[in-house]
């Protein structure tokens, strides 16, 4: 009972904070900015402020007190919403071995997420210009952003508009007081027969960007890539590319749970349908 009261209290506090911030933006900031800038720049400024700063910050503040505790079948956004399904694991000697195998299979390593690279990606999407190593937005598993990502553009110009892509997290034993230690325990149970070898386990979440723009309504309309809802096809595409270039030593299958459906990243008209299977690849 006390837990319900506290959760309700924190929700009301965050809602009140949001109401005050929106009042300030609409009745104080907008009239001031409107006298300084053209109306279209004011609209862009207020939109960006709300969907990229205010709403995500409020949700993150709420997550400090109301923590998600999901089965690690999907990665999450920085503010805790479900995102890409976790559907593949690769056993490699180290990061360099993983990167070498993926690049031999035709994949490009994603650039770091810097302001310069993000602007370059925006230009690639808007003007359909080549950028085969475009950065990824950060997704979280084991309470940390992905360690490395790979992609293959699926359009003739090689732009970042549409692409196969996968993010990987190295499986690391967490600190004793880590809030997400249950994630490690889950994978340790599923892959216990692989954790005794002197190799690394890389957990991957793979989906295909099928169109350049979709809307994430949880943030009030943030623009993001639109994705395919069938993550199994993307997982098998990765395996086929590694197999075709003779990078695979063995393949096995583990089932972390039943078949599930969920709305990843809160897209409009996009509900992931996952078969609940993780394919485990051991590299040569």
Order of alpha helices (4+ residues) and beta strands (2+ residues): alpha-alpha-alpha-alpha-beta-beta-alpha-beta-alpha-beta-beta-beta-beta-alpha-beta-beta-alpha-beta-beta-beta-beta
